[in-house]
């Protein structure tokens, strides 16, 4: 029996829309069964099933009434007999009844499918794979760094979006422009850190990290290697004063004192990355005491203070790279030597690695060629015996260095350690010394001190066979691995350390 429908249905726009909608629906069902029953899927397949194909299906459905209205208006204009001015529905007529039931059944199927698709689309856009793999070239550095971080099992959206519909909508709206920028290849390299529109840490980080319970101190043991022939090891043991001496003191002492709920720290930064901080306000909320510290070297005028945004300090002001850390060569080479990925008994490997990594490469292929040829040529000329009789050491060093390079430097996106300042510590970047620099002074003469022992105590340092040890409950004065006298006391670490020196 032939299905009879109103004459307005029979036009190319409506038929094309119906065809597009049916094909899209068939493809959605087909791919869904493949992903569900064959356990095959990826962020790309999910994008096709729950976002791209539904968009085509909806476009087809929209074309159906558009075509019918155009056909109806055309019939009116041509004066066809029986055509009424306004569309009407008469269920006593088989054509209208058939169209009505097709519409009702189709709407139920579409609404049911839309409910499932909307949920799956939401779930898809919340996955780490969607964030890290969909825009592969753009997000590849961040995704690799994230996978090697302490938050590798925390979803991207848990930190970048958090809970609540308002921030979800904001993230999706900003994501629309990001998709457009990727499609037209109009995005900065490297991708800037979203400092301005970052959600406050208390609404994201503190859902897992409980500030009032950051009590324990932490022993931090580091192995470094000097750029000499023996790759001489230099160890340093530091007791990090994350919390107080005794947990009963709460947040009255230690590094995390900065987020004590009874204390409010505010500051003004004169740059986009919060590197230059010339003004700090400390408020003791419990005793209603306030101190304002200003930089002797870069003092702001009263007009500048009034017209510049004041930021309240939170976790992200120090932990600004919690999941996307690009380690400097001096550190990732040290780690590779410690793990054995780069052999310590290969003479001068630390020196040649630092020398080769000074170059800013344009691609990974160029880096691989330069590093491989550079190491081979260096040992061919300077250590021919090792090159000819023990080449496996050189080969292991090359592979180990390239592996670490792959995790920390991404030439195509112009990503390396010096593009993203890390505010934890004070070696390659000023970090703590942005405020703790002895030049931030209040009217009463108080200063924000840069005394090393405020944040950590050195309990041991030196070569493993001549390790200098502190007595219990005592600490050592810092001793520089290279003999530079007392010069280190008067300058910032960053004046010498660039990430490439030992």
Secondary structure, 3 states (H helix, E strand, C coil): CCCCCCHHHCCHHHHHHHHHHHHHHHHHHHHHHHHHHCCCCCHHHHHHHHHHHHHHHHHHHHHHHHHHHHHHHHHHHHCCCCCCCCCCCCCCCHHHHHHHHHHHHHHHHHHHHHHHHHHHHHHHHCCHHHHHHCCHHHHHHHHHHHHCCCCCCCCHHHHHCCCCHHHHHHHHHHHHHHHHHHHCCCCCCCCCCCCCCCCCHHHCHHHCCCHHHCCCCEEEEEEEECCCCCCCEEEEEEEECCCCCCHHHHHHCCHHHHHCCCEEEEEEECCCCCCCEEEEEEEECCCCEEEEEEECCCCCCHHHHHHCCCEECCHHHCCCCCCCCCCCHHHHHHHHHHHCCCCCCCCCHHHHHHHHCCCCCCCHHHHHHHHHHHHHHHHHHHCHHHHHHCHHHHHHHHHHHHHHHHHHCEHHHCECHHHCCCCCCCCCCCHHHHCCCCCEECCCCCECCCCHHHCEEEEEEECHHHCEECCCCCCECCCCCCCCCCHHHCCCHHHCCCCCCC
